[in-house]
Amino acid sequence: MARHRGVTWAFLAEPGYGRTLAAELALFAVVMLASAGHGTARSKGRTELTRARTVVALAGSLGVVLLATALPAI
C-alpha cells in the first residue's frame, strides 16, 4: 500500500507522514520481536519473562494503533 501511494525509503525520513510511518514500522518490529520472545519464554517455562514480553507486545500494539490513527491522509 505504501509503495502504491508513492512512499519510498527516503520518504520515511521526511517530517510528517514519513516519520510517523517509520515510527509505526519500527514499533511493529519491536512488537513482533516481543511476541517471538514471548513464545520462546513460554516454551521454556519462564513465567516472569513471558509476562513481561506480553506486556511489551500489548503496549506496543496499542502504540501501533495510535500511530496508525495519527497518519494523515496522503
PyMOL Python script that loads the backbone (N, CA, C, O; Angstrom):
from pymol import cmd

cmd.read_pdbstr("""\
ATOM      1  N   MET A   1       0.816  -1.180   0.000  1.00  0.00           N
ATOM      2  CA  MET A   1       0.000   0.000   0.000  1.00  0.00           C
ATOM      3  C   MET A   1       0.867   1.254   0.000  1.00  0.00           C
ATOM      4  O   MET A   1       0.565   2.233  -0.683  1.00  0.00           O
ATOM      5  N   ALA A   2       1.931   1.212   0.764  1.00  0.00           N
ATOM      6  CA  ALA A   2       2.789   2.390   0.845  1.00  0.00           C
ATOM      7  C   ALA A   2       3.427   2.678  -0.506  1.00  0.00           C
ATOM      8  O   ALA A   2       3.479   3.831  -0.933  1.00  0.00           O
ATOM      9  N   ARG A   3       3.905   1.655  -1.174  1.00  0.00           N
ATOM     10  CA  ARG A   3       4.535   1.865  -2.487  1.00  0.00           C
ATOM     11  C   ARG A   3       3.511   2.396  -3.489  1.00  0.00           C
ATOM     12  O   ARG A   3       3.833   3.238  -4.327  1.00  0.00           O
ATOM     13  N   HIS A   4       2.298   1.907  -3.399  1.00  0.00           N
ATOM     14  CA  HIS A   4       1.231   2.374  -4.282  1.00  0.00           C
ATOM     15  C   HIS A   4       0.968   3.868  -4.080  1.00  0.00           C
ATOM     16  O   HIS A   4       0.588   4.572  -5.015  1.00  0.00           O
ATOM     17  N   ARG A   5       1.173   4.338  -2.854  1.00  0.00           N
ATOM     18  CA  ARG A   5       0.967   5.761  -2.546  1.00  0.00           C
ATOM     19  C   ARG A   5       2.218   6.596  -2.774  1.00  0.00           C
ATOM     20  O   ARG A   5       2.223   7.795  -2.498  1.00  0.00           O
ATOM     21  N   GLY A   6       3.285   5.964  -3.281  1.00  0.00           N
ATOM     22  CA  GLY A   6       4.496   6.706  -3.603  1.00  0.00           C
ATOM     23  C   GLY A   6       5.483   6.840  -2.466  1.00  0.00           C
ATOM     24  O   GLY A   6       6.369   7.693  -2.523  1.00  0.00           O
ATOM     25  N   VAL A   7       5.357   6.017  -1.429  1.00  0.00           N
ATOM     26  CA  VAL A   7       6.263   6.076  -0.286  1.00  0.00           C
ATOM     27  C   VAL A   7       7.532   5.305  -0.632  1.00  0.00           C
ATOM     28  O   VAL A   7       7.475   4.148  -1.048  1.00  0.00           O
ATOM     29  N   THR A   8       8.681   5.963  -0.453  1.00  0.00           N
ATOM     30  CA  THR A   8       9.987   5.335  -0.683  1.00  0.00           C
ATOM     31  C   THR A   8      10.741   5.297   0.641  1.00  0.00           C
ATOM     32  O   THR A   8      10.284   5.846   1.643  1.00  0.00           O
ATOM     33  N   TRP A   9      11.913   4.638   0.634  1.00  0.00           N
ATOM     34  CA  TRP A   9      12.730   4.591   1.846  1.00  0.00           C
ATOM     35  C   TRP A   9      13.153   6.001   2.262  1.00  0.00           C
ATOM     36  O   TRP A   9      13.173   6.313   3.452  1.00  0.00           O
ATOM     37  N   ALA A  10      13.483   6.838   1.311  1.00  0.00           N
ATOM     38  CA  ALA A  10      13.904   8.211   1.617  1.00  0.00           C
ATOM     39  C   ALA A  10      12.739   9.016   2.201  1.00  0.00           C
ATOM     40  O   ALA A  10      12.947   9.912   3.019  1.00  0.00           O
ATOM     41  N   PHE A  11      11.534   8.698   1.785  1.00  0.00           N
ATOM     42  CA  PHE A  11      10.340   9.400   2.264  1.00  0.00           C
ATOM     43  C   PHE A  11      10.146   9.193   3.768  1.00  0.00           C
ATOM     44  O   PHE A  11       9.567  10.047   4.440  1.00  0.00           O
ATOM     45  N   LEU A  12      10.627   8.062   4.301  1.00  0.00           N
ATOM     46  CA  LEU A  12      10.444   7.765   5.724  1.00  0.00           C
ATOM     47  C   LEU A  12      11.227   8.705   6.629  1.00  0.00           C
ATOM     48  O   LEU A  12      10.940   8.779   7.823  1.00  0.00           O
ATOM     49  N   ALA A  13      12.199   9.419   6.098  1.00  0.00           N
ATOM     50  CA  ALA A  13      12.985  10.355   6.895  1.00  0.00           C
ATOM     51  C   ALA A  13      12.382  11.757   6.906  1.00  0.00           C
ATOM     52  O   ALA A  13      12.829  12.621   7.661  1.00  0.00           O
ATOM     53  N   GLU A  14      11.379  11.983   6.077  1.00  0.00           N
ATOM     54  CA  GLU A  14      10.773  13.310   5.991  1.00  0.00           C
ATOM     55  C   GLU A  14       9.782  13.522   7.131  1.00  0.00           C
ATOM     56  O   GLU A  14       9.143  12.574   7.590  1.00  0.00           O
ATOM     57  N   PRO A  15       9.655  14.771   7.585  1.00  0.00           N
ATOM     58  CA  PRO A  15       8.713  15.070   8.670  1.00  0.00           C
ATOM     59  C   PRO A  15       7.277  14.770   8.256  1.00  0.00           C
ATOM     60  O   PRO A  15       6.949  14.735   7.070  1.00  0.00           O
ATOM     61  N   GLY A  16       6.445  14.557   9.240  1.00  0.00           N
ATOM     62  CA  GLY A  16       5.032  14.309   8.983  1.00  0.00           C
ATOM     63  C   GLY A  16       4.752  12.843   8.731  1.00  0.00           C
ATOM     64  O   GLY A  16       5.094  11.988   9.548  1.00  0.00           O
ATOM     65  N   TYR A  17       4.135  12.555   7.613  1.00  0.00           N
ATOM     66  CA  TYR A  17       3.709  11.203   7.282  1.00  0.00           C
ATOM     67  C   TYR A  17       4.874  10.221   7.301  1.00  0.00           C
ATOM     68  O   TYR A  17       4.750   9.122   7.840  1.00  0.00           O
ATOM     69  N   GLY A  18       6.002  10.610   6.717  1.00  0.00           N
ATOM     70  CA  GLY A  18       7.144   9.702   6.619  1.00  0.00           C
ATOM     71  C   GLY A  18       7.678   9.260   7.966  1.00  0.00           C
ATOM     72  O   GLY A  18       7.881   8.067   8.193  1.00  0.00           O
ATOM     73  N   ARG A  19       7.904  10.196   8.851  1.00  0.00           N
ATOM     74  CA  ARG A  19       8.446   9.846  10.174  1.00  0.00           C
ATOM     75  C   ARG A  19       7.428   9.091  11.016  1.00  0.00           C
ATOM     76  O   ARG A  19       7.795   8.195  11.777  1.00  0.00           O
ATOM     77  N   THR A  20       6.157   9.444  10.889  1.00  0.00           N
ATOM     78  CA  THR A  20       5.124   8.714  11.630  1.00  0.00           C
ATOM     79  C   THR A  20       5.049   7.276  11.154  1.00  0.00           C
ATOM     80  O   THR A  20       4.942   6.356  11.964  1.00  0.00           O
ATOM     81  N   LEU A  21       5.105   7.077   9.846  1.00  0.00           N
ATOM     82  CA  LEU A  21       5.081   5.729   9.291  1.00  0.00           C
ATOM     83  C   LEU A  21       6.331   4.953   9.698  1.00  0.00           C
ATOM     84  O   LEU A  21       6.244   3.765  10.011  1.00  0.00           O
ATOM     85  N   ALA A  22       7.487   5.607   9.698  1.00  0.00           N
ATOM     86  CA  ALA A  22       8.732   4.950  10.114  1.00  0.00           C
ATOM     87  C   ALA A  22       8.652   4.525  11.579  1.00  0.00           C
ATOM     88  O   ALA A  22       9.080   3.426  11.930  1.00  0.00           O
ATOM     89  N   ALA A  23       8.108   5.385  12.430  1.00  0.00           N
ATOM     90  CA  ALA A  23       7.952   5.044  13.847  1.00  0.00           C
ATOM     91  C   ALA A  23       6.995   3.868  14.013  1.00  0.00           C
ATOM     92  O   ALA A  23       7.225   2.980  14.834  1.00  0.00           O
ATOM     93  N   GLU A  24       5.934   3.870  13.238  1.00  0.00           N
ATOM     94  CA  GLU A  24       4.965   2.775  13.314  1.00  0.00           C
ATOM     95  C   GLU A  24       5.598   1.452  12.872  1.00  0.00           C
ATOM     96  O   GLU A  24       5.379   0.418  13.503  1.00  0.00           O
ATOM     97  N   LEU A  25       6.370   1.482  11.804  1.00  0.00           N
ATOM     98  CA  LEU A  25       7.034   0.274  11.324  1.00  0.00           C
ATOM     99  C   LEU A  25       8.062  -0.239  12.332  1.00  0.00           C
ATOM    100  O   LEU A  25       8.175  -1.446  12.547  1.00  0.00           O
ATOM    101  N   ALA A  26       8.803   0.669  12.944  1.00  0.00           N
ATOM    102  CA  ALA A  26       9.796   0.273  13.948  1.00  0.00           C
ATOM    103  C   ALA A  26       9.110  -0.331  15.172  1.00  0.00           C
ATOM    104  O   ALA A  26       9.561  -1.344  15.706  1.00  0.00           O
ATOM    105  N   LEU A  27       8.030   0.288  15.607  1.00  0.00           N
ATOM    106  CA  LEU A  27       7.300  -0.226  16.761  1.00  0.00           C
ATOM    107  C   LEU A  27       6.678  -1.581  16.446  1.00  0.00           C
ATOM    108  O   LEU A  27       6.634  -2.459  17.308  1.00  0.00           O
ATOM    109  N   PHE A  28       6.201  -1.757  15.228  1.00  0.00           N
ATOM    110  CA  PHE A  28       5.659  -3.046  14.811  1.00  0.00           C
ATOM    111  C   PHE A  28       6.742  -4.127  14.875  1.00  0.00           C
ATOM    112  O   PHE A  28       6.472  -5.252  15.296  1.00  0.00           O
ATOM    113  N   ALA A  29       7.954  -3.792  14.461  1.00  0.00           N
ATOM    114  CA  ALA A  29       9.058  -4.754  14.528  1.00  0.00           C
ATOM    115  C   ALA A  29       9.351  -5.132  15.984  1.00  0.00           C
ATOM    116  O   ALA A  29       9.622  -6.296  16.276  1.00  0.00           O
ATOM    117  N   VAL A  30       9.299  -4.166  16.890  1.00  0.00           N
ATOM    118  CA  VAL A  30       9.506  -4.437  18.317  1.00  0.00           C
ATOM    119  C   VAL A  30       8.414  -5.373  18.839  1.00  0.00           C
ATOM    120  O   VAL A  30       8.693  -6.297  19.602  1.00  0.00           O
ATOM    121  N   VAL A  31       7.166  -5.126  18.420  1.00  0.00           N
ATOM    122  CA  VAL A  31       6.051  -5.979  18.844  1.00  0.00           C
ATOM    123  C   VAL A  31       6.261  -7.408  18.349  1.00  0.00           C
ATOM    124  O   VAL A  31       6.016  -8.360  19.090  1.00  0.00           O
ATOM    125  N   MET A  32       6.709  -7.565  17.115  1.00  0.00           N
ATOM    126  CA  MET A  32       6.937  -8.907  16.579  1.00  0.00           C
ATOM    127  C   MET A  32       8.061  -9.623  17.326  1.00  0.00           C
ATOM    128  O   MET A  32       7.966 -10.820  17.598  1.00  0.00           O
ATOM    129  N   LEU A  33       9.125  -8.889  17.656  1.00  0.00           N
ATOM    130  CA  LEU A  33      10.221  -9.484  18.425  1.00  0.00           C
ATOM    131  C   LEU A  33       9.765  -9.872  19.838  1.00  0.00           C
ATOM    132  O   LEU A  33      10.139 -10.929  20.345  1.00  0.00           O
ATOM    133  N   ALA A  34       8.960  -9.017  20.465  1.00  0.00           N
ATOM    134  CA  ALA A  34       8.445  -9.332  21.802  1.00  0.00           C
ATOM    135  C   ALA A  34       7.528 -10.547  21.750  1.00  0.00           C
ATOM    136  O   ALA A  34       7.546 -11.381  22.655  1.00  0.00           O
ATOM    137  N   SER A  35       6.735 -10.649  20.705  1.00  0.00           N
ATOM    138  CA  SER A  35       5.843 -11.801  20.565  1.00  0.00           C
ATOM    139  C   SER A  35       6.630 -13.086  20.360  1.00  0.00           C
ATOM    140  O   SER A  35       6.292 -14.124  20.930  1.00  0.00           O
ATOM    141  N   ALA A  36       7.668 -13.021  19.557  1.00  0.00           N
ATOM    142  CA  ALA A  36       8.515 -14.193  19.355  1.00  0.00           C
ATOM    143  C   ALA A  36       9.220 -14.571  20.654  1.00  0.00           C
ATOM    144  O   ALA A  36       9.322 -15.750  20.993  1.00  0.00           O
ATOM    145  N   GLY A  37       9.698 -13.576  21.368  1.00  0.00           N
ATOM    146  CA  GLY A  37      10.339 -13.832  22.658  1.00  0.00           C
ATOM    147  C   GLY A  37       9.365 -14.397  23.675  1.00  0.00           C
ATOM    148  O   GLY A  37       9.740 -15.218  24.512  1.00  0.00           O
ATOM    149  N   HIS A  38       8.121 -13.960  23.604  1.00  0.00           N
ATOM    150  CA  HIS A  38       7.079 -14.493  24.481  1.00  0.00           C
ATOM    151  C   HIS A  38       6.909 -15.994  24.251  1.00  0.00           C
ATOM    152  O   HIS A  38       6.844 -16.773  25.202  1.00  0.00           O
ATOM    153  N   GLY A  39       6.839 -16.387  22.993  1.00  0.00           N
ATOM    154  CA  GLY A  39       6.687 -17.805  22.674  1.00  0.00           C
ATOM    155  C   GLY A  39       7.865 -18.636  23.153  1.00  0.00           C
ATOM    156  O   GLY A  39       7.695 -19.744  23.661  1.00  0.00           O
ATOM    157  N   THR A  40       9.053 -18.091  22.988  1.00  0.00           N
ATOM    158  CA  THR A  40      10.258 -18.802  23.435  1.00  0.00           C
ATOM    159  C   THR A  40      10.277 -18.924  24.956  1.00  0.00           C
ATOM    160  O   THR A  40      10.554 -19.998  25.491  1.00  0.00           O
ATOM    161  N   ALA A  41       9.985 -17.837  25.648  1.00  0.00           N
ATOM    162  CA  ALA A  41       9.981 -17.862  27.110  1.00  0.00           C
ATOM    163  C   ALA A  41       8.886 -18.784  27.637  1.00  0.00           C
ATOM    164  O   ALA A  41       9.078 -19.480  28.634  1.00  0.00           O
ATOM    165  N   ARG A  42       7.753 -18.784  26.970  1.00  0.00           N
ATOM    166  CA  ARG A  42       6.631 -19.644  27.382  1.00  0.00           C
ATOM    167  C   ARG A  42       7.003 -21.119  27.244  1.00  0.00           C
ATOM    168  O   ARG A  42       6.687 -21.927  28.118  1.00  0.00           O
ATOM    169  N   SER A  43       7.666 -21.462  26.160  1.00  0.00           N
ATOM    170  CA  SER A  43       8.041 -22.864  25.949  1.00  0.00           C
ATOM    171  C   SER A  43       9.085 -23.339  26.948  1.00  0.00           C
ATOM    172  O   SER A  43       9.194 -24.536  27.214  1.00  0.00           O
ATOM    173  N   LYS A  44       9.857 -22.400  27.504  1.00  0.00           N
ATOM    174  CA  LYS A  44      10.884 -22.756  28.490  1.00  0.00           C
ATOM    175  C   LYS A  44      10.372 -22.652  29.920  1.00  0.00           C
ATOM    176  O   LYS A  44      11.111 -22.921  30.867  1.00  0.00           O
ATOM    177  N   GLY A  45       9.099 -22.260  30.080  1.00  0.00           N
ATOM    178  CA  GLY A  45       8.506 -22.178  31.414  1.00  0.00           C
ATOM    179  C   GLY A  45       8.945 -20.990  32.238  1.00  0.00           C
ATOM    180  O   GLY A  45       8.855 -21.036  33.465  1.00  0.00           O
ATOM    181  N   ARG A  46       9.411 -19.941  31.616  1.00  0.00           N
ATOM    182  CA  ARG A  46       9.874 -18.744  32.339  1.00  0.00           C
ATOM    183  C   ARG A  46       8.724 -17.746  32.434  1.00  0.00           C
ATOM    184  O   ARG A  46       8.593 -16.858  31.591  1.00  0.00           O
ATOM    185  N   THR A  47       7.896 -17.895  33.458  1.00  0.00           N
ATOM    186  CA  THR A  47       6.644 -17.145  33.548  1.00  0.00           C
ATOM    187  C   THR A  47       6.850 -15.637  33.687  1.00  0.00           C
ATOM    188  O   THR A  47       6.110 -14.862  33.081  1.00  0.00           O
ATOM    189  N   GLU A  48       7.831 -15.209  34.467  1.00  0.00           N
ATOM    190  CA  GLU A  48       8.034 -13.765  34.634  1.00  0.00           C
ATOM    191  C   GLU A  48       8.456 -13.114  33.324  1.00  0.00           C
ATOM    192  O   GLU A  48       7.971 -12.037  32.976  1.00  0.00           O
ATOM    193  N   LEU A  49       9.349 -13.759  32.606  1.00  0.00           N
ATOM    194  CA  LEU A  49       9.792 -13.234  31.318  1.00  0.00           C
ATOM    195  C   LEU A  49       8.651 -13.269  30.298  1.00  0.00           C
ATOM    196  O   LEU A  49       8.503 -12.355  29.488  1.00  0.00           O
ATOM    197  N   THR A  50       7.852 -14.329  30.349  1.00  0.00           N
ATOM    198  CA  THR A  50       6.689 -14.433  29.463  1.00  0.00           C
ATOM    199  C   THR A  50       5.738 -13.273  29.699  1.00  0.00           C
ATOM    200  O   THR A  50       5.273 -12.635  28.754  1.00  0.00           O
ATOM    201  N   ARG A  51       5.455 -13.005  30.965  1.00  0.00           N
ATOM    202  CA  ARG A  51       4.534 -11.921  31.322  1.00  0.00           C
ATOM    203  C   ARG A  51       5.091 -10.561  30.881  1.00  0.00           C
ATOM    204  O   ARG A  51       4.347  -9.729  30.362  1.00  0.00           O
ATOM    205  N   ALA A  52       6.370 -10.337  31.082  1.00  0.00           N
ATOM    206  CA  ALA A  52       6.981  -9.058  30.699  1.00  0.00           C
ATOM    207  C   ALA A  52       6.914  -8.848  29.193  1.00  0.00           C
ATOM    208  O   ALA A  52       6.607  -7.749  28.732  1.00  0.00           O
ATOM    209  N   ARG A  53       7.197  -9.889  28.429  1.00  0.00           N
ATOM    210  CA  ARG A  53       7.143  -9.754  26.973  1.00  0.00           C
ATOM    211  C   ARG A  53       5.721  -9.594  26.478  1.00  0.00           C
ATOM    212  O   ARG A  53       5.493  -8.945  25.456  1.00  0.00           O
ATOM    213  N   THR A  54       4.762 -10.172  27.181  1.00  0.00           N
ATOM    214  CA  THR A  54       3.355  -9.977  26.839  1.00  0.00           C
ATOM    215  C   THR A  54       2.966  -8.518  27.014  1.00  0.00           C
ATOM    216  O   THR A  54       2.293  -7.938  26.162  1.00  0.00           O
ATOM    217  N   VAL A  55       3.393  -7.931  28.124  1.00  0.00           N
ATOM    218  CA  VAL A  55       3.077  -6.527  28.387  1.00  0.00           C
ATOM    219  C   VAL A  55       3.716  -5.633  27.326  1.00  0.00           C
ATOM    220  O   VAL A  55       3.080  -4.693  26.848  1.00  0.00           O
ATOM    221  N   VAL A  56       4.955  -5.912  26.956  1.00  0.00           N
ATOM    222  CA  VAL A  56       5.632  -5.130  25.911  1.00  0.00           C
ATOM    223  C   VAL A  56       4.878  -5.245  24.592  1.00  0.00           C
ATOM    224  O   VAL A  56       4.674  -4.246  23.903  1.00  0.00           O
ATOM    225  N   ALA A  57       4.466  -6.456  24.239  1.00  0.00           N
ATOM    226  CA  ALA A  57       3.753  -6.664  22.982  1.00  0.00           C
ATOM    227  C   ALA A  57       2.405  -5.950  22.987  1.00  0.00           C
ATOM    228  O   ALA A  57       2.021  -5.344  21.986  1.00  0.00           O
ATOM    229  N   LEU A  58       1.685  -6.018  24.103  1.00  0.00           N
ATOM    230  CA  LEU A  58       0.383  -5.353  24.183  1.00  0.00           C
ATOM    231  C   LEU A  58       0.514  -3.829  24.131  1.00  0.00           C
ATOM    232  O   LEU A  58      -0.237  -3.159  23.422  1.00  0.00           O
ATOM    233  N   ALA A  59       1.466  -3.296  24.879  1.00  0.00           N
ATOM    234  CA  ALA A  59       1.676  -1.842  24.874  1.00  0.00           C
ATOM    235  C   ALA A  59       2.143  -1.377  23.499  1.00  0.00           C
ATOM    236  O   ALA A  59       1.708  -0.337  23.003  1.00  0.00           O
ATOM    237  N   GLY A  60       3.023  -2.148  22.896  1.00  0.00           N
ATOM    238  CA  GLY A  60       3.486  -1.805  21.557  1.00  0.00           C
ATOM    239  C   GLY A  60       2.367  -1.861  20.528  1.00  0.00           C
ATOM    240  O   GLY A  60       2.307  -1.027  19.625  1.00  0.00           O
ATOM    241  N   SER A  61       1.482  -2.841  20.661  1.00  0.00           N
ATOM    242  CA  SER A  61       0.349  -2.947  19.747  1.00  0.00           C
ATOM    243  C   SER A  61      -0.560  -1.725  19.863  1.00  0.00           C
ATOM    244  O   SER A  61      -1.053  -1.206  18.862  1.00  0.00           O
ATOM    245  N   LEU A  62      -0.769  -1.280  21.087  1.00  0.00           N
ATOM    246  CA  LEU A  62      -1.557  -0.065  21.289  1.00  0.00           C
ATOM    247  C   LEU A  62      -0.873   1.129  20.625  1.00  0.00           C
ATOM    248  O   LEU A  62      -1.532   1.965  20.007  1.00  0.00           O
ATOM    249  N   GLY A  63       0.443   1.202  20.756  1.00  0.00           N
ATOM    250  CA  GLY A  63       1.192   2.277  20.109  1.00  0.00           C
ATOM    251  C   GLY A  63       1.087   2.227  18.598  1.00  0.00           C
ATOM    252  O   GLY A  63       0.983   3.268  17.948  1.00  0.00           O
ATOM    253  N   VAL A  64       1.114   1.018  18.026  1.00  0.00           N
ATOM    254  CA  VAL A  64       0.971   0.877  16.575  1.00  0.00           C
ATOM    255  C   VAL A  64      -0.386   1.402  16.127  1.00  0.00           C
ATOM    256  O   VAL A  64      -0.480   2.115  15.128  1.00  0.00           O
ATOM    257  N   VAL A  65      -1.428   1.052  16.857  1.00  0.00           N
ATOM    258  CA  VAL A  65      -2.775   1.514  16.505  1.00  0.00           C
ATOM    259  C   VAL A  65      -2.868   3.035  16.624  1.00  0.00           C
ATOM    260  O   VAL A  65      -3.439   3.696  15.757  1.00  0.00           O
ATOM    261  N   LEU A  66      -2.308   3.580  17.694  1.00  0.00           N
ATOM    262  CA  LEU A  66      -2.354   5.037  17.869  1.00  0.00           C
ATOM    263  C   LEU A  66      -1.569   5.756  16.774  1.00  0.00           C
ATOM    264  O   LEU A  66      -2.008   6.793  16.278  1.00  0.00           O
ATOM    265  N   LEU A  67      -0.424   5.220  16.398  1.00  0.00           N
ATOM    266  CA  LEU A  67       0.333   5.842  15.302  1.00  0.00           C
ATOM    267  C   LEU A  67      -0.409   5.723  13.977  1.00  0.00           C
ATOM    268  O   LEU A  67      -0.359   6.634  13.151  1.00  0.00           O
ATOM    269  N   ALA A  68      -1.093   4.610  13.774  1.00  0.00           N
ATOM    270  CA  ALA A  68      -1.859   4.440  12.538  1.00  0.00           C
ATOM    271  C   ALA A  68      -2.972   5.473  12.441  1.00  0.00           C
ATOM    272  O   ALA A  68      -3.252   5.986  11.358  1.00  0.00           O
ATOM    273  N   THR A  69      -3.603   5.779  13.558  1.00  0.00           N
ATOM    274  CA  THR A  69      -4.674   6.791  13.525  1.00  0.00           C
ATOM    275  C   THR A  69      -4.099   8.195  13.364  1.00  0.00           C
ATOM    276  O   THR A  69      -4.808   9.108  12.940  1.00  0.00           O
ATOM    277  N   ALA A  70      -2.828   8.378  13.696  1.00  0.00           N
ATOM    278  CA  ALA A  70      -2.199   9.688  13.564  1.00  0.00           C
ATOM    279  C   ALA A  70      -1.704   9.966  12.152  1.00  0.00           C
ATOM    280  O   ALA A  70      -1.365  11.105  11.830  1.00  0.00           O
ATOM    281  N   LEU A  71      -1.660   8.944  11.308  1.00  0.00           N
ATOM    282  CA  LEU A  71      -1.171   9.152   9.946  1.00  0.00           C
ATOM    283  C   LEU A  71      -2.149  10.024   9.154  1.00  0.00           C
ATOM    284  O   LEU A  71      -3.332   9.698   9.049  1.00  0.00           O
ATOM    285  N   PRO A  72      -1.662  11.110   8.609  1.00  0.00           N
ATOM    286  CA  PRO A  72      -2.549  11.939   7.777  1.00  0.00           C
ATOM    287  C   PRO A  72      -2.781  11.275   6.435  1.00  0.00           C
ATOM    288  O   PRO A  72      -1.933  10.523   5.956  1.00  0.00           O
ATOM    289  N   ALA A  73      -3.898  11.542   5.840  1.00  0.00           N
ATOM    290  CA  ALA A  73      -4.184  11.002   4.508  1.00  0.00           C
ATOM    291  C   ALA A  73      -3.297  11.682   3.476  1.00  0.00           C
ATOM    292  O   ALA A  73      -3.157  12.905   3.465  1.00  0.00           O
ATOM    293  N   ILE A  74      -2.695  10.864   2.604  1.00  0.00           N
ATOM    294  CA  ILE A  74      -1.875  11.464   1.541  1.00  0.00           C
ATOM    295  C   ILE A  74      -2.483  11.147   0.211  1.00  0.00           C
ATOM    296  O   ILE A  74      -1.954  11.555  -0.823  1.00  0.00           O
TER     297      ILE A  74
END
""", "prot")
cmd.dss("prot")
cmd.show_as("cartoon", "prot")
cmd.util.cbc("prot")
cmd.orient("prot")
